[in-house]
Amino acid sequence: MASESKKAQKARAAEVYDLLVAEYPTAHCELTFRDEFHLGVATILSAQTTDVRVNMVTPELSRRYPTPEALANASQEDVEEIIRTTGFFRNKAKNIIGFARALTAEHSGRVPSTMAELSALPGVGRKTANVILGNAFGIDEGVVVDTHVKRISALMRFTKEKTPEKIEVDLIDLFPRERWTMLSHLLIWHGRRVCDAKKPRCEACAVSHLCPSSRV
């Protein structure tokens, strides 16, 4: 597959996508949220930790601060205590409070639905904006590139790039827009359940025959 043409690569990518859809028909964002605001907060908290860990702290955070206005007026120390177990809690507390304050001051407490507006908010980079747009608004603006997506995209030789921004460009070129949000879910689910970073279970992989890195 070293000299695979772009046409052949796209055909293989389409087959990989279809097989993963069949393997994980219920794939979805595994962060627990009730609206776009709480999804934004949860996504900011998810940096350098697991969705499971984030889901352990967000119920109390949401109970204490159910709206952007409430979180905007929160004590930094109180928020830090609630989210402490997610790691980097001081910076994360600052970011989610800043996120809430910007929503309150600039958007009347509503989460905007464009990449430009979201990316201008404190704590929100392109990845977080893509999560919000794809999962709260159903807008396929880009591909969320987390550690699983980065690793599996390299193993599948969908990209040779190393940075999330450049990997996203390659994936956007390879897959149709309407598949961008689901593509991330599928690769993340596959990475968590089969294609483990330390011990990939290639023998149980639905797409091993299409993977240049397969061990079987």
VEXSE-833586 format. One line per 3 residues: number of its first residue (from 1); their letters; for each residue x, y, z of N, C-alpha, C. Coordinates in steps of 0.001 Angstrom, whole numbers, plus 500000, padded with zeros to 6 digits. Layout:
residues N
NUM	A	X/Y/Z/X/Y/Z/X/Y/Z; ...
END
This chain:
residues 216
1	MAS	500809/498791/500000/500000/500000/500000/500848/501268/500000; 502168/501109/499904/503057/502263/499957/502790/503216/498803; 502448/502671/497644/502214/503509/496474/500726/503637/496159
4	ESK	499900/503493/497162/498447/503561/496993/498033/504895/496395; 497205/504854/495373/496713/506080/494753/495675/506732/495649; 495404/508007/495409/494387/508714/496195/493012/508065/496005
7	KAQ	492715/507641/494778/491431/506987/494515/491314/505689/495307; 492377/504892/495309/492366/503630/496049/492292/503877/497552; 492971/504911/498018/492947/505247/499441/491542/505645/499869
10	KAR	490875/506426/499037/489504/506844/499363/488554/505653/499366; 488762/504735/498442/487917/503541/498398/488137/502691/499648; 489397/502545/500053/489704/501781/501269/489136/502477/502501
13	AAE	489262/503802/502553/488729/504569/503676/487216/504400/503786; 486533/504397/502650/485081/504220/502646/484699/502842/503167; 485477/501830/502786/485203/500469/503254/485469/500351/504750
16	VYD	486540/500966/505220/486842/500969/506653/485698/501619/507423; 485233/502746/506932/484129/503461/507588/482886/502577/507685; 482498/501959/506570/481291/501132/506544/481407/499936/507499
19	LLV	482577/499337/507564/482775/498186/508449/482734/498612/509920; 483280/499778/510221/483248/500261/511602/481831/500664/512011; 481060/501199/511084/479653/501503/511369/478899/500224/511718
22	AEY	479177/499173/510963/478533/497880/511239/478996/497318/512580; 480261/497562/512932/480822/497057/514186/480329/497855/515388; 480156/499160/515198/479747/500042/516307/478542/500885/515889
25	PTA	477391/500265/515711/476216/501001/515210/475692/502058/516175; 476059/501963/517445/475579/502947/518420/476673/503932/518841; 477740/504011/518077/478854/504909/518428/478350/506343/518589
28	HCE	478812/506998/519632/478383/508358/519931/479396/509011/520866; 479222/510270/521126/480072/510985/522072/479817/510406/523461; 480888/509987/524141/480710/509339/525441/480820/510304/526617
31	LTF	480901/511590/526331/480769/512589/527382/479288/512766/527674; 478924/512784/528943/477525/512981/529334/477212/514476/529345; 476147/514876/528652/475778/516296/528626/474288/516431/528366
34	RDE	473735/517560/528802/472304/517783/528588/472015/518897/527584; 473015/519716/527291/472858/520759/526276/474244/521196/525801; 474256/522114/524858/475516/522527/524253/476461/523204/525251
37	FHL	475927/523917/526214/476775/524550/527234/477508/523506/528057; 476778/522517/528545/477404/521485/529369/478333/520584/528554; 478051/520432/527264/478973/519688/526409/480282/520465/526278
40	GVA	480188/521783/526105/481390/522598/526011/482231/522503/527268; 481584/522588/528418/482296/522482/529694/482960/521110/529813; 482210/520054/529504/482747/518691/529617/483924/518484/528673
43	TIL	483847/519035/527484/484921/518859/526512/486189/519592/526957; 486037/520775/527507/487195/521499/528043/487834/520686/529168; 487006/520082/530006/487521/519282/531126/488181/517985/530661
46	SAQ	487846/517523/529459/488323/516208/529002/489780/516201/528560; 490401/517366/528476/491811/517416/528065/492686/516653/529054; 493527/515768/528529/494489/515012/529334/493842/514124/530399
49	TTD	492606/513698/530154/491963/512748/531058/490937/511954/530268; 490204/511070/530929/489252/510214/530229/487826/510756/530332; 486990/510352/529385/485582/510724/529451/484938/510176/530714
52	VRV	485353/508989/531126/484801/508375/532338/485062/509276/533543; 486276/509793/533650/486620/510678/534762/485816/511963/534707; 485683/512538/533529/484904/513775/533380/483448/513537/533779
55	NMV	482898/512403/533338/481498/512100/533656/481256/511902/535153; 482321/511688/535900/482193/511536/537350/482041/512883/538058; 482557/513947/537454/482505/515254/538118/481437/516186/537548
58	TPE	481021/515979/536307/480079/516928/535706/478682/516936/536323; 478173/515833/536868/476852/515935/537503/476811/516956/538644; 477814/516939/539508/477862/517904/540603/478119/519308/540083
61	LSR	478972/519424/539086/479253/520734/538494/477981/521322/537880; 477229/520487/537172/475986/520939/536544/474924/521286/537578; 474906/520535/538670/473935/520811/539732/474222/522149/540387
64	RYP	475491/522410/540651/475882/523659/541311/475787/524859/540367; 476121/524622/539096/476179/525714/538121/475435/525300/536852; 474120/525348/536885/473319/524817/535768/473288/525698/534519
67	TPE	473704/526954/534630/473645/527876/533499/474984/528597/533326; 475213/529180/532152/476428/529971/531970/476532/531109/532992; 475397/531732/533292/475406/532831/534254/475877/532367/535622
70	ALA	475410/531191/536034/475790/530665/537346/477290/530352/537394; 477795/529714/536344/479216/529376/536326/480079/530624/536183; 479580/531618/535466/480328/532867/535295/480580/533560/536628
73	NAS	479695/533351/537577/479816/533988/538889/480364/533049/539954; 480854/531905/539528/481355/530908/540480/482698/531310/541058; 482971/530784/542244/484278/530952/542864/485266/529997/542198
76	QED	486413/530497/541812/487455/529659/541207/487797/528485/542114; 487928/528755/543407/488298/527712/544368/487232/526628/544449; 485963/527031/544430/484881/526049/544506/484864/525149/543270
79	VEE	485066/525750/542112/485072/524975/540873/486274/524034/540855; 487424/524520/541300/488622/523684/541356/488386/522443/542207; 487699/522606/543320/487465/521484/544220/486592/520420/543562
82	IIR	485605/520856/542794/484697/519920/542136/485406/519130/541042; 486275/519797/540295/486884/519162/539121/488305/518670/539381; 488755/518699/540618/490143/518402/540967/490648/517094/540345
85	TTG	489821/516055/540349/490279/514728/539907/490492/514627/538396; 490100/515658/537637/490303/515603/536189/491720/516021/535790; 492498/516497/536758/493865/516924/536454/493904/518338/535899
88	FFR	495046/519024/536091/495209/520402/535615/494008/521261/536012; 493510/521012/537221/492224/521564/537632/492214/523090/537746; 493344/523695/538069/493366/525157/538192/493156/525816/536830
91	NKA	493890/525344/535849/493754/525905/534506/492388/525588/533910; 491896/524374/534165/490581/523994/533635/489469/524819/534281; 489576/525069/535582/488575/525894/536269/488556/527296/535675
94	KNI	489752/527840/535448/489860/529166/534840/489220/529175/533455; 489460/528124/532679/488927/528064/531316/487411/527937/531280; 486840/527074/532116/485377/526907/532033/484642/528112/532607
97	IGF	485230/528768/533608/484623/530003/534109/484729/531089/533042; 485888/531178/532382/486054/532144/531300/485107/531868/530144; 484929/530601/529830/483979/530180/528791/482583/530672/529137
100	ARA	482160/530451/530371/480823/530859/530811/480681/532379/530817; 481707/533084/531245/481650/534551/531273/481549/535130/529870; 482281/534548/528928/482218/535031/527544/480843/534765/526938
103	LTA	480282/533597/527223/478939/533303/526721/477926/534302/527266; 478058/534606/528540/477124/535530/529190/477279/536948/528660; 478524/537384/528518/478788/538770/528122/478613/539018/526630
106	EHS	478962/538018/525816/479011/538247/524377/477906/537558/523576; 477263/536545/524180/476273/535771/523420/474962/535572/524179; 474692/536437/525142/473453/536368/525922/473235/535000/526556
109	GRV	474343/534346/526916/474247/533057/527591/474022/531878/526676; 474065/532106/525380/473833/531021/524424/475142/530607/523760; 475277/529331/523487/476473/528830/522820/476330/529072/521319
112	PST	477269/529765/520700/477170/530020/519252/477385/528745/518452; 476980/528796/517196/477042/527584/516372/477917/527749/515140; 478938/528596/515244/479897/528711/514150/481308/528477/514683
115	MAE	482170/527979/513829/483553/527711/514222/484254/528987/514673; 484050/530077/513944/484730/531331/514268/484335/531840/515646; 483050/531824/515942/482579/532332/517241/483007/531416/518386
118	LSA	482914/530121/518171/483310/529181/519221/484802/529263/519507; 485601/529306/518458/487051/529324/518627/487551/530580/519333; 486734/531622/519355/487120/532870/520014/486857/532830/521518
121	LPG	486173/531779/521991/485831/531686/523411/486997/531116/524220; 487154/531539/525465/488223/531009/526323/488131/529491/526465; 489264/528816/526338/489313/527375/526537/488835/526552/525363
124	VGR	488406/527218/524294/487848/526496/523144/488790/526581/521955; 489404/525441/521615/490201/525349/520405/489372/524690/519314; 489999/524372/518216/489265/523777/517087/488657/522425/517468
127	KTA	489400/521624/518237/488884/520315/518626/487598/520450/519431; 487607/521302/520447/486411/521494/521279/485264/522048/520450; 485572/522988/519565/484535/523557/518705/483918/522480/517818
130	NVI	484751/521601/517269/484231/520507/516440/483331/519578/517237; 483708/519299/518483/482870/518444/519339/481500/519084/519535; 481485/520370/519868/480219/521068/520110/479381/521121/518838
133	LGN	479980/521532/517748/479234/521669/516489/478666/520326/516030; 479483/519282/516080/479040/517984/515582/478014/517308/516458; 478176/517435/517787/477344/516653/518702/476169/517413/519302
136	AFG	476283/518728/519402/475174/519519/519941/474320/520136/518840; 474961/520471/517719/474243/521158/516645/474082/520323/515378; 474747/519166/515310/474639/518331/514119/475298/518947/512903
139	IDE	476337/519755/513136/477037/520425/512044/478398/519766/511828; 478612/519232/510637/479892/518600/510296/480847/519669/509784; 481516/520328/510712/482445/521400/510353/483863/520875/510197
142	GVV	484191/519789/510913/485524/519217/510846/485561/517866/511524; 486769/517330/511669/486967/516028/512305/487678/516233/513638; 487116/515698/514701/487757/515763/516009/488958/514817/516001
145	VDT	490136/515348/516254/491343/514523/516274/491855/514430/517709; 491543/513315/518359/492073/513063/519701/493201/512037/519572; 493660/511503/520688/494780/510558/520632/494432/509291/519854
148	HVK	493202/508793/519998/492791/507583/519276/492724/507846/517766; 492090/508954/517391/491965/509293/515971/493349/509502/515357; 494212/510179/516067/495577/510416/515586/496321/509102/515364
151	RIS	496253/508226/516332/496999/506963/516274/496451/506037/515192; 495135/505850/515156/494548/504915/514199/494652/505444/512773; 494534/506743/512598/494697/507326/511262/496102/507056/510724
154	ALM	497090/507091/511610/498464/506789/511200/498621/505305/510882; 498058/504448/511739/498145/503006/511507/497478/502607/510188; 496360/503271/509881/495642/502967/508645/496265/503651/507427
157	RFT	497285/504457/507673/497943/505240/506627/496976/506165/505892; 496081/506739/506696/495208/507783/506166/495936/509128/506181; 497033/509191/506924/497814/510417/507028/499248/510087/507417
160	KEK	500145/510983/507039/501535/510891/507483/501867/512049/508417; 500874/512888/508658/501090/514081/509471/501135/513737/510958; 501663/514663/511751/501837/514432/513178/500967/515347/514052
163	TPE	500578/516491/513534/499797/517430/514339/498303/517253/514072; 497457/517462/515098/496007/517303/514911/495453/518152/513769; 495965/519366/513618/495455/520262/512578/495707/519690/511177
166	KIE	496905/519176/510952/497246/518629/509628/496589/517269/509396; 496453/516482/510458/495756/515199/510343/494305/515446/509954; 493691/516439/510573/492295/516765/510255/492146/517125/508782
169	VDL	493084/517884/508251/493028/518266/506828/493034/517021/505945; 493883/516063/506263/493949/514832/505471/492657/514033/505567; 492088/513948/506759/490852/513182/506948/489669/513861/506255
172	IDL	489645/515173/506299/488595/515927/505609/488653/515678/504101; 489858/515551/503592/490032/515294/502165/489642/513868/501791; 489738/512959/502767/489546/511535/502492/488094/511085/502653
175	FPR	487353/511752/503542/485987/511326/503856/484988/512431/503515; 483778/512050/503073/482741/513044/502775/482335/513805/504033; 481929/515050/503871/481575/515919/504996/480562/515273/505941
178	ERW	479569/514621/505399/478508/514066/506244/478992/512931/507142; 480229/512507/506960/480790/511435/507788/481793/511945/508841; 482089/513227/508832/483174/513737/509663/482951/513530/511161
181	TML	481779/513864/511647/481512/513719/513089/481513/512247/513492; 480821/511425/512732/480739/510006/513059/482091/509315/512915; 482902/509764/511978/484234/509176/511806/485018/509237/513114
184	SHL	484991/510361/513774/485697/510489/515051/485163/509501/516075; 483836/509413/516182/483247/508473/517142/483682/507045/516848; 483672/506666/515577/484026/505295/515198/485476/504973/515533
187	LIW	486378/505885/515221/487793/505635/515503/488070/505645/517002; 487386/506513/517734/487552/506552/519189/487027/505264/519820; 485846/504842/519403/485287/503594/519945/486198/502417/519617
190	HGR	486712/502385/518395/487595/501293/517987/488882/501314/518804; 489405/502501/519044/490626/502626/519830/490438/502206/521274; 489275/502454/521823/488998/502100/523214/488650/500626/523389
193	RVC	488154/500010/522352/487634/498651/522497/488490/497563/521836; 489198/497898/520781/489966/496878/520049/491396/497316/519765; 491546/498471/519149/492876/498912/518728/493576/499658/519858
196	DAK	493885/498920/520905/494541/499492/522076/495969/499930/521734; 496383/501061/522276/497705/501600/521942/498831/500661/522349; 498700/500018/523502/499769/499159/524005/499661/497724/523500
199	KPR	498430/497261/523324/498247/495876/522907/497045/495766/521963; 497226/496185/520706/496116/496117/519748/495679/494680/519486; 494387/494456/519460/493852/493110/519237/493508/492949/517755
202	CEA	494536/492870/516954/494346/492785/515503/493512/491572/515099; 493637/490488/515868/492885/489275/515530/491382/489467/515692; 490970/490479/516468/489550/490744/516694/489079/491984/515940
205	CAV	489924/492525/515089/489643/493789/514411/488856/493578/513121; 487764/494319/512988/486901/494187/511813/487536/494746/510549; 488582/495558/510707/489202/496174/509537/490681/495806/509396
208	SHL	491100/494761/510066/492521/494382/510031/492993/494078/508610; 492109/493513/507788/492505/493176/506416/492702/494415/505545; 492267/495558/506034/492427/496819/505315/493474/497718/505936
211	CPS	494102/497233/506987/495060/498029/507757/496499/497642/507425; 497285/498552/506888/498683/498247/506557/499533/497894/507768; 499063/498242/508958/499816/497978/510175/499365/496731/510912
214	SRV	498418/496014/510331/497871/494824/511014/498937/493783/511279; 498791/493122/512419/499736/492054/512812/499218/490669/512445; 498105/490622/511752/497577/489318/511333/497522/489240/509815
END
